[in-house]
């Protein structure tokens, strides 16, 4: 283990604020993840195995799926770039920005952009990249790496953020989280409006349709792919699924394992560039979209002993479950020379050696107890303990060789290799292993009856944060035989549940409401998300909307064009003195839209974009009013994604309640970059 790594571990363990922040994150993430399983349409283990099979198929046939995705996305109007290395990917983005004369770039969260050091490349060329995710924005102001894949500022307390905003933004100090979130919204709003280019990552690319999907909560991701005239999507070549049905499967799993949500507030589905608007109309989305497909060692990994690491869907669940990450945090994962690992935690301890070299990052695989919690928490059932052991054993092919070179030497020190060889000699013989256990038990009772058995940090590094445990007094077989005899003498009561062999994480009993109608289910889910719901007849609609506007003293709103709303609604609003505009305006408080579909199981609205019915109307204003016909509600997300309007649109948005964030101390704050209120008027007449 490197001296730099030991030093960072020691600092993390001695930081009480960090320990509190990490404990809070781990506990809350675990609890919401487990509770979210109750709403799954199938058993969680069935879905995990299915997702594992999908990802395995993609990685095994990566070139075929990549060719299909590239062909389809190009046919949709996307401009495709292939980058063999991180340096090439950053240069492609820089050349696009320079060709467009860009000086300001709005960025949504993208770990791949961190991997290729994109911000440094743009800044060196005089282009200002601004991170717009709240957590990413905070760590950018502090000039730090993200400390977590999902929660970049997980290591900070609210007081740290308040001091950062005071120092970097000149704001009066406060530790009130809603106040700080509002301040970030004000600072970043103009960035979205002024940026010449928006840069995002990609959660999934769909091979059959050429669609890219982005999953966000705050609304900044939608802003980045909607408002700037040019959009660049950075996508690792492994982030593919074969079909929209497979995308639906991943969307069942990703939000639940990342944040404990049934579905993230915003799922953006982008099929191509926006349709050029007619004269005088406003575009709805970028007229130019680029996808940069980045290899940077991924093909080599796909043909190595570590191919399973590419199944990862970047949910961060393994970080939350890992007892080591919970103690040291993301910034403690450093290379031999002290450079931070872009990907921390269990998955990072595999990806960093695989992508950036075992000699620099191979020691990170030893920052694991191999307890298996990461595998149990993984939504696609990656066997991370197995991969960590392969890193430790040196079973990793050099990046770029595609398996042509022999495996690297194990990175364990000589004394440890000799000790493991001796242990193997003992362990392969039941007689030797049992007698060794008995001798160790005698030693523990006679020599070390009270204190932990041994602490040797100076020699082995063991003892910096844990002791070598005292051996058991009896071999396992003896203890098992004793237990069986005890149970025969004292059998458990009939209603007691035996725990032997039970999983440490159990699937909760599925809770179903089979008698509920789609309408009831949709309204219940929407209200649970903090949205508002009003069932009405078509004849009541205009009056309900007018009453809402008058109660808020609002006289101006943005709408879709009249042909995409109920007949006569726009004329009635204007007749009552409401100024109706169809182009987005940062000063407009309310956006009024229709909906192409809705999803009952998640309380989600489905909207597609076009100049006549712009997605900006549901995004830029602080309040979103949506008109939904009851007949448009689908029971599941899988069925909703089959809607022809989604497949044919240049872009679509799945909206589940108002925008939100929990990036500061896991405290939920509603109304970040997207609307803080969502009101649905559901027309129940035919």
C-alpha positions in Angstrom: 0.0 0.0 0.0 1.5 3.4 -1.0 2.5 6.0 1.5 0.2 8.5 -0.2 -2.7 6.2 0.2 -1.9 5.5 3.9 -1.7 9.3 4.5 -5.0 10.0 2.9 -6.7 7.2 4.8 -5.3 8.5 8.1 -6.5 12.1 7.3 -10.0 10.7 6.5 -10.2 8.7 9.6 -9.2 11.7 11.7 -11.8 14.1 10.1 -14.9 14.0 12.3 -17.0 16.1 9.8 -16.2 13.6 7.0 -17.1 10.7 9.2 -20.5 12.1 10.0 -21.2 13.0 6.4 -20.2 9.5 5.2 -22.2 7.7 7.8 -25.3 9.8 7.1 -25.0 9.2 3.3 -24.5 5.4 3.7 -27.4 4.9 6.1 -29.9 6.9 4.2 -28.9 5.6 0.8 -29.2 2.0 2.0 -32.6 2.5 3.6 -34.2 4.2 0.6 -32.7 1.6 -1.7 -34.2 -1.3 0.2 -37.6 0.4 0.6 -37.8 1.2 -3.1 -37.7 -2.5 -4.0 -41.4 -2.7 -2.8 -42.6 -1.0 -5.9 -40.8 -3.1 -8.5 -42.9 -5.0 -11.0 -40.9 -8.2 -10.3 -38.6 -9.6 -7.7 -35.4 -7.6 -7.4 -33.2 -10.6 -7.9 -35.0 -11.5 -11.1 -34.5 -8.0 -12.5 -30.8 -8.0 -11.4 -30.1 -11.2 -13.2 -31.9 -10.0 -16.3 -29.9 -6.7 -16.3 -26.7 -8.7 -15.8 -27.5 -10.8 -18.9 -28.3 -7.7 -21.0 -25.0 -6.0 -20.0 -23.0 -9.2 -20.6 -24.5 -9.5 -24.0 -23.6 -5.9 -24.9 -20.0 -6.3 -23.7 -19.5 -9.7 -25.4 -20.8 -8.2 -28.7 -19.6 -4.6 -28.2 -18.5 -3.9 -31.8 -21.8 -5.1 -33.3 -24.0 -3.0 -30.9 -21.7 0.0 -31.3 -21.9 -0.2 -35.1 -25.8 -0.5 -34.9 -26.0 2.4 -32.6 -23.7 4.6 -34.7 -25.6 3.8 -37.9 -29.0 4.6 -36.4 -27.9 7.7 -34.5 -26.3 9.0 -37.7 -29.5 8.4 -39.6 -31.3 10.4 -36.9 -29.1 13.4 -37.7 -26.5 13.0 -34.9 -22.9 13.8 -35.7 -20.8 10.9 -34.5 -17.2 11.1 -33.4 -15.0 8.1 -32.3 -12.1 8.8 -29.8 -9.6 6.1 -29.1 -8.1 7.9 -26.1 -9.1 10.5 -23.5 -6.8 13.0 -25.1 -8.5 12.5 -28.5 -11.9 12.9 -27.0 -11.1 16.2 -25.3 -9.5 17.5 -28.5 -12.7 16.6 -30.5 -14.8 18.6 -28.0 -12.3 21.5 -28.1 -12.3 21.7 -31.9 -16.1 21.8 -32.0 -16.1 24.6 -29.4 -13.5 26.6 -31.2 -15.3 26.1 -34.6 -18.4 27.5 -33.0 -16.6 30.4 -31.4 -17.7 29.3 -27.9 -16.6 31.1 -24.8 -19.0 29.6 -22.3 -19.9 25.9 -21.9 -22.7 24.6 -19.6 -21.9 21.1 -18.4 -24.2 18.5 -16.9 -22.7 15.8 -14.7 -20.4 13.5 -16.5 -17.8 11.3 -14.9 -16.4 10.6 -18.4 -15.6 14.4 -18.7 -13.6 14.0 -15.4 -11.8 11.0 -16.8 -10.6 12.8 -19.9 -9.8 16.0 -18.0 -12.0 18.0 -20.3 -12.3 21.1 -18.0 -8.6 21.6 -18.0 -8.4 21.3 -21.8 -11.1 23.9 -22.3 -9.8 26.3 -19.7 -6.3 26.2 -21.3 -7.9 27.3 -24.6 -9.7 30.2 -22.9 -13.1 28.5 -22.8 -15.0 28.6 -19.5 -16.7 25.3 -18.6 -19.3 25.6 -15.8 -20.6 22.6 -13.9 -24.3 23.0 -13.4 -25.2 20.0 -11.2 -25.3 21.5 -7.7 -22.8 19.1 -6.2 -20.4 19.4 -9.2 -20.7 23.2 -9.0 -19.7 23.2 -5.4 -16.6 21.0 -5.9 -15.7 23.0 -9.0 -15.7 26.1 -6.9 -13.4 24.4 -4.4 -11.2 23.0 -7.2 -11.8 19.4 -6.0 -12.6 16.1 -7.6 -16.1 14.7 -7.1 -16.1 12.6 -3.9 -18.9 10.3 -5.1 -20.3 9.2 -8.4 -23.8 10.3 -7.6 -23.3 12.8 -4.7 -20.1 14.8 -5.7 -20.1 16.9 -2.5 -20.9 14.0 -0.1 -17.8 14.9 2.0 -19.0 18.4 2.8 -21.2 19.7 5.6 -23.6 22.6 5.0 -21.2 25.0 6.9 -18.4 24.0 4.3 -20.7 24.9 1.4 -21.8 28.2 3.1 -18.1 29.3 3.5 -17.4 28.2 -0.1 -20.3 30.4 -1.5 -19.1 33.3 0.7 -15.5 33.0 -0.5 -16.1 32.2 -4.2 -19.4 34.0 -5.0 -19.3 36.9 -2.5 -22.6 35.9 -0.9 -23.4 36.6 2.7 -22.6 33.5 4.8 -25.5 31.2 5.5 -25.8 27.5 6.3 -29.5 27.3 5.4 -29.6 24.7 2.6 -32.7 26.1 0.7 -31.1 29.5 0.7 -27.8 28.1 -0.7 -29.7 26.1 -3.3 -31.6 29.2 -4.5 -28.3 31.1 -4.7 -26.8 28.4 -7.0 -30.0 28.6 -9.1 -29.6 32.3 -9.6 -25.9 32.1 -10.4 -26.4 29.3 -12.9 -29.6 30.5 -14.6 -27.7 32.9 -16.9 -25.1 30.3 -17.7 -27.8 28.1 -19.3 -29.2 31.0 -21.3 -25.8 32.4 -22.5 -23.8 29.2 -23.1 -23.0 28.5 -26.8 -22.5 24.8 -26.1 -24.1 22.3 -23.7 -22.0 19.2 -22.7 -23.6 16.2 -21.1 -22.8 12.6 -20.3 -24.9 9.6 -21.4 -26.5 7.1 -19.1 -27.5 4.8 -21.8 -27.4 4.6 -25.6 -30.1 2.5 -27.3 -28.7 0.5 -30.3 -32.0 -0.2 -32.1 -33.1 3.5 -32.2 -29.9 5.5 -31.8 -31.4 7.2 -28.7 -29.3 8.6 -25.9 -30.8 8.8 -22.4 -29.9 11.1 -19.5 -31.1 10.7 -16.0 -31.2 13.7 -13.7 -33.1 15.2 -10.8 -32.3 18.9 -10.7 -33.2 19.9 -14.3 -29.7 21.0 -15.2 -29.3 18.0 -17.5 -32.5 19.0 -19.4 -31.3 22.6 -19.6 -28.0 21.5 -21.1 -29.5 19.4 -23.8 -32.3 21.8 -24.6 -31.3 25.5 -24.4 -27.8 25.9 -26.0 -27.7 25.8 -29.8 -25.1 23.0 -29.8 -25.1 19.9 -27.7 -22.2 17.5 -27.2 -22.8 14.2 -25.5 -19.8 12.3 -24.1 -20.4 8.5 -24.1 -18.3 5.6 -23.1 -18.6 2.9 -25.8 -19.8 0.4 -23.2 -22.9 2.4 -22.2 -25.3 0.6 -24.6 -28.4 -1.4 -24.3 -29.9 -3.3 -27.3 -33.6 -2.0 -27.2 -36.0 0.4 -25.5 -37.3 -2.5 -23.5 -33.8 -3.0 -22.1 -33.6 0.7 -21.4 -36.9 0.4 -19.4 -35.3 -2.4 -17.3 -32.2 -0.2 -16.6 -34.5 2.7 -15.6 -36.2 0.5 -13.1 -32.9 -0.3 -11.4 -30.7 2.8 -11.8 -32.7 5.4 -9.8 -33.6 2.9 -7.1 -29.9 2.0 -6.5 -28.6 5.6 -7.0 -31.1 7.7 -4.9 -33.9 5.3 -3.9 -36.4 6.8 -6.3 -38.8 4.8 -8.5 -37.8 7.1 -11.3 -35.6 10.2 -11.4 -37.4 13.5 -11.8 -36.2 13.8 -15.4 -35.3 11.2 -18.0 -34.3 12.9 -21.3 -34.6 10.8 -24.4 -32.7 12.4 -27.3 -33.1 10.9 -30.8 -31.6 13.7 -32.9 -31.3 17.5 -33.4 -34.2 19.8 -33.2 -36.4 20.5 -36.2 -35.6 23.9 -37.6 -38.4 26.3 -36.6 -40.6 28.2 -39.1 -40.0 31.9 -39.6 -40.5 33.8 -36.4 -40.7 30.7 -34.2 -38.2 29.7 -31.6 -36.2 26.5 -31.8 -36.9 23.8 -29.3 -33.5 22.2 -28.6 -30.1 22.3 -30.3 -30.0 22.3 -34.1 -26.7 20.4 -33.9 -26.0 17.4 -31.7 -22.7 15.6 -31.5 -22.0 12.2 -29.8 -18.3 11.5 -28.9 -17.9 7.8 -28.4 -14.9 7.3 -26.1 -12.8 4.1 -25.9 -9.9 5.1 -23.7 -9.1 1.5 -22.8 -12.6 0.0 -22.7 -12.1 -2.4 -25.6 -9.0 -3.7 -23.9 -10.9 -4.3 -20.7 -13.7 -6.0 -22.6 -11.2 -8.7 -23.7 -9.5 -9.0 -20.3 -10.1 -10.7 -17.0 -12.0 -7.6 -15.9 -14.6 -7.4 -18.6 -17.4 -7.6 -16.1 -16.4 -4.1 -14.7 -17.9 -2.7 -17.9 -21.4 -3.8 -16.9 -21.4 -0.9 -14.4 -24.3 1.6 -14.9 -22.7 4.2 -12.5 -25.4 4.1 -9.8 -22.9 4.5 -6.9 -24.6 1.8 -4.9 -21.4 -0.2 -4.3 -19.9 3.0 -2.7 -22.8 3.4 -0.3 -22.6 -0.2 0.7 -18.8 -0.5 1.1 -17.6 -0.4 4.7 -14.2 0.9 3.6 -15.7 3.8 1.5 -17.9 4.7 4.4 -14.8 5.3 6.5 -12.4 7.0 4.1 -14.6 8.6 1.4 -13.8 9.2 -2.3 -10.9 11.6 -2.0 -8.8 9.0 -0.1 -8.5 6.8 -3.2 -5.3 8.0 -4.7 -2.5 6.6 -6.9 1.1 5.9 -6.0 2.0 9.5 -6.7 -1.0 11.1 -5.0 -3.3 11.8 -7.9 -6.9 11.2 -7.2 -8.8 8.3 -8.7 -11.6 9.5 -10.9 -13.7 6.5 -9.9 -13.6 5.8 -6.1 -15.0 2.9 -4.1 -15.2 -0.8 -5.1 -15.9 -0.2 -8.8 -13.2 2.5 -8.9 -10.7 0.1 -7.3 -11.2 -2.1 -10.4 -11.7 0.6 -13.1 -8.8 2.8 -12.1 -6.2 0.0 -12.4 -7.8 -1.3 -15.6 -8.0 2.1 -17.3 -5.0 4.0 -15.9 -2.5 1.3 -15.0 -2.1 -1.3 -12.3 1.3 0.1 -11.3 -0.3 3.4 -10.4 -3.7 2.3 -8.9 -3.4 -1.5 -8.3 -3.1 -1.0 -4.6 -6.6 0.4 -4.4 -7.9 -3.2 -4.7 -6.6 -3.8 -1.2 -8.9 -1.2 0.2 -11.7 -3.8 0.5 -12.8 -6.2 3.2 -14.2 -8.5 0.4 -17.4 -8.8 2.5 -19.5 -8.9 -0.6 -21.8 -6.0 0.3 -20.9 -4.3 -3.0 -22.0 -7.3 -5.0 -25.3 -7.5 -3.1 -26.0 -3.8 -3.7 -25.1 -3.8 -7.4 -28.2 -3.5 -9.7 -26.5 -5.6 -12.4 -25.0 -8.1 -10.1 -21.3 -7.5 -10.9 -19.1 -9.8 -8.9 -16.8 -7.0 -7.6 -15.0 -9.2 -4.9 -14.0 -11.5 -7.7 -12.7 -8.6 -9.8 -10.8 -7.1 -6.8 -9.1 -10.4 -6.2 -8.1 -10.6 -9.9 -6.5 -7.1 -9.5 -4.7 -8.3 -6.4 -3.5 -11.4 -8.2 -2.2 -9.3 -11.2 -4.7 -10.9 -13.6 -5.1 -7.7 -15.7 -4.0 -7.1 -19.2 -2.2 -3.9 -20.0 -4.6 -1.2 -21.4 -4.4 -1.1 -25.2 -3.0 -4.6 -25.7 -6.4 -6.4 -26.0 -5.0 -9.3 -24.0 -2.0 -9.8 -26.2 0.5 -9.4 -23.4 0.9 -11.7 -20.4 -0.8 -10.8 -17.2 0.9 -8.4 -14.9 2.8 -9.6 -11.8 0.8 -9.6 -8.6 1.2 -6.3 -6.7 1.4 -8.0 -3.3 4.7 -7.7 -1.4 6.9 -10.8 -1.2 6.1 -11.5 2.5 2.4 -11.5 1.8 2.8 -13.8 -1.3 4.8 -16.3 0.8 2.2 -16.1 3.6 -0.6 -16.8 1.2 1.3 -19.7 -0.4 1.8 -21.2 3.1 -1.9 -20.6 3.9 -2.9 -22.3 0.6 -0.8 -25.4 1.5 -2.6 -25.6 4.8 -6.1 -24.9 3.4 -6.1 -27.5 0.7 -5.9 -30.3 3.2 -8.9 -30.7 5.6 -6.6 -32.5 8.1 -4.0 -29.7 8.1 -6.6 -26.9 8.1 -8.5 -28.4 11.1 -5.4 -28.9 13.1 -4.1 -25.4 12.3 -7.4 -24.0 13.6 -7.1 -26.0 16.8 -3.6 -24.8 17.4 -4.6 -21.2 16.7 -7.5 -21.5 19.1 -5.2 -22.7 21.8 -2.9 -19.9 21.1 -5.7 -17.3 21.3 -7.0 -18.6 24.7 -3.5 -18.9 26.3 -1.5 -16.1 24.8 -4.1 -13.4 23.9 -7.2 -14.1 26.0 -8.4 -10.5 26.1 -6.7 -8.2 23.6 -7.0 -8.4 19.8 -4.5 -11.0 18.6 -2.0 -8.9 16.7 -1.4 -5.4 15.4 1.5 -5.0 13.0 1.1 -1.7 11.1 4.8 -1.1 10.9 5.4 -4.4 9.1 2.3 -5.1 7.0 0.2 -2.0 7.1 -2.4 -4.0 9.0 -3.6 -2.1 12.0 -4.0 1.4 10.6 -7.7 0.9 10.9 -8.3 -2.7 12.0 -6.7 -5.5 14.0 -6.1 -9.1 12.9 -8.9 -10.9 14.6 -8.4 -13.5 17.3 -8.8 -17.0 15.8 -11.8 -19.1 16.8 -11.4 -21.4 19.6 -12.8 -24.4 17.6 -12.7 -25.3 13.9 -15.9 -24.4 12.0 -17.0 -28.1 11.6 -16.8 -28.5 15.4 -18.8 -25.4 16.0 -21.4 -26.5 13.4 -21.8 -29.9 15.0 -22.2 -28.2 18.4 -24.9 -25.9 17.0 -26.8 -28.8 15.3 -26.8 -30.7 18.6 -28.1 -27.7 20.5 -30.9 -27.1 18.0 -32.0 -30.8 18.3 -32.1 -30.4 22.1 -33.9 -27.0 21.9 -35.8 -26.8 18.6 -37.2 -23.3 17.7 -40.9 -22.5 18.1 -42.9 -23.1 15.0 -43.5 -19.5 14.3 -39.9 -18.5 14.7 -37.9 -17.9 11.5 -34.5 -19.5 11.2 -31.7 -17.2 10.1 -29.2 -19.8 9.0 -28.1 -19.0 5.5 -30.4 -16.0 5.1 -29.2 -13.2 2.9 -28.1 -10.0 4.6 -30.3 -8.1 2.3 -33.8 -9.4 1.8 -36.3 -8.5 -0.8 -39.3 -6.8 0.9 -42.7 -8.3 0.3 -44.2 -6.8 -2.9 -47.0 -4.4 -2.0 -49.7 -4.3 -4.7 -53.0 -2.5 -5.1 -54.5 -4.7 -7.9 -57.9 -3.0 -7.6 -56.6 0.5 -8.1 -57.4 2.2 -11.4 -54.7 3.7 -13.5 -56.0 7.1 -12.7 -55.9 6.5 -9.0 -52.4 5.0 -9.2 -51.1 7.9 -11.2 -52.6 10.6 -8.9 -51.3 8.8 -5.8 -47.8 8.6 -7.2 -47.8 12.2 -8.4 -48.9 13.5 -5.1 -46.2 11.4 -3.3 -43.6 13.1 -5.5 -44.8 16.6 -4.4 -46.8 17.2 -7.5 -50.4 18.5 -7.6 -53.4 16.7 -9.2 -56.8 18.0 -10.3 -59.3 15.8 -12.1 -61.8 17.7 -14.2 -64.1 17.9 -17.2 -63.0 19.7 -20.4 -65.7 22.4 -19.7 -64.1 23.2 -16.3 -60.5 23.4 -17.5 -60.2 27.0 -18.5 -61.8 28.3 -15.3 -59.5 26.1 -13.1 -56.5 27.5 -14.9 -57.7 31.0 -14.6 -58.4 30.6 -10.9 -54.9 29.2 -10.3 -53.3 32.2 -12.2 -55.4 34.8 -10.3 -54.6 33.3 -6.9 -50.9 33.8 -7.8 -51.5 37.2 -9.4 -50.0 35.9 -12.6 -51.0 37.5 -15.9 -48.5 36.0 -18.3 -47.6 32.4 -19.3 -45.9 30.4 -21.9 -47.9 27.8 -23.7 -47.7 25.3 -26.5 -49.3 26.4 -29.8 -53.1 26.3 -29.7 -53.4 23.3 -31.9 -51.6 21.2 -29.3 -53.9 22.2 -26.4 -57.7 21.6 -25.9 -59.8 23.5 -28.4 -60.5 27.1 -27.4 -58.3 27.1 -24.3 -55.8 29.7 -25.5 -58.5 32.0 -26.8 -60.4 31.8 -23.5 -57.2 32.7 -21.5 -56.5 35.7 -23.7 -60.1 36.8 -23.5 -59.7 36.9 -19.7 -56.7 39.2 -19.9 -53.9 36.6 -19.8 -50.9 37.3 -22.0 -50.0 34.1 -23.8 -46.6 33.6 -25.4 -45.2 30.6 -27.2 -41.5 31.3 -26.9 -39.5 30.6 -23.8 -38.6 33.6 -21.7 -36.6 33.5 -18.5 -38.9 36.0 -16.9 -42.1 33.9 -17.5 -43.3 32.3 -14.3 -45.7 29.6 -15.7 -45.5 27.2 -18.5 -48.7 25.5 -19.8 -48.3 22.2 -21.8 -50.1 19.1 -22.8 -48.7 15.6 -22.5 -48.3 12.8 -25.0 -48.6 10.1 -22.3 -48.3 9.3 -18.6 -47.0 6.4 -16.5 -49.2 5.3 -13.6 -46.6 3.3 -11.6 -44.4 6.3 -11.2 -46.7 9.4 -11.5 -44.7 10.4 -14.6 -45.7 12.7 -17.5 -44.3 12.0 -21.0 -43.7 15.1 -23.2 -42.2 15.2 -26.6 -40.5 18.3 -28.1 -41.0 20.3 -31.3 -41.2 24.0 -32.2 -45.0 23.8 -31.9 -44.9 22.1 -28.5 -41.5 23.0 -27.0 -40.0 21.1 -24.1 -38.7 24.5 -22.8 -42.3 25.3 -21.6 -42.1 22.5 -19.0 -38.5 23.4 -18.0 -37.7 27.1 -17.9 -40.7 28.6 -15.9 -40.8 28.1 -12.2 -44.3 26.5 -12.4 -45.4 23.8 -14.8 -49.1 23.3 -15.6 -49.8 20.1 -17.6 -53.0 19.0 -19.3 -53.4 15.2 -19.4 -56.2 13.1 -20.8 -57.0 10.1 -18.7 -56.9 7.8 -21.7 -53.2 8.6 -22.2 -52.1 7.0 -18.9 -50.1 3.7 -19.3 -49.7 1.3 -16.5 -45.9 0.8 -16.8 -42.9 2.6 -18.1 -42.2 -0.3 -20.5 -45.5 0.3 -22.2 -45.2 4.1 -22.3 -41.8 3.8 -24.0 -43.5 2.0 -26.9 -45.6 5.1 -27.7 -44.9 6.0 -31.3 -44.6 9.7 -30.4 -41.5 9.0 -28.3 -39.8 7.0 -31.0 -40.6 9.7 -33.7 -39.7 12.8 -31.7 -36.3 14.4 -31.8 -36.4 14.6 -28.0 -38.7 13.6 -25.2 -38.8 14.1 -21.4 -40.2 11.9 -18.7 -41.1 14.2 -15.8 -41.8 12.9 -12.3 -42.7 15.7 -10.1 -40.9 19.0 -9.4 -37.1 19.3 -9.7 -35.2 18.5 -6.6 -31.7 17.9 -5.1 -30.2 16.4 -2.0 -26.6 17.3 -2.8 -26.0 19.2 0.5 -26.0 16.9 3.5 -28.7 14.6 1.9 -31.3 17.3 2.6 -34.1 17.3 0.1 -34.7 20.7 -1.5 -37.4 21.2 -4.1 -37.1 23.6 -7.1 -33.6 23.7 -8.3 -33.0 24.4 -12.0 -36.4 23.1 -13.2 -39.9 24.0 -12.0 -40.5 23.9 -8.2 -44.2 23.1 -8.8 -45.9 20.7 -11.1 -49.7 20.8 -11.4 -51.6 18.2 -13.6 -55.1 18.9 -14.8 -56.5 15.4 -15.8 -59.4 15.4 -18.2 -61.6 12.5 -17.3 -64.3 12.9 -20.0 -63.9 11.1 -23.3 
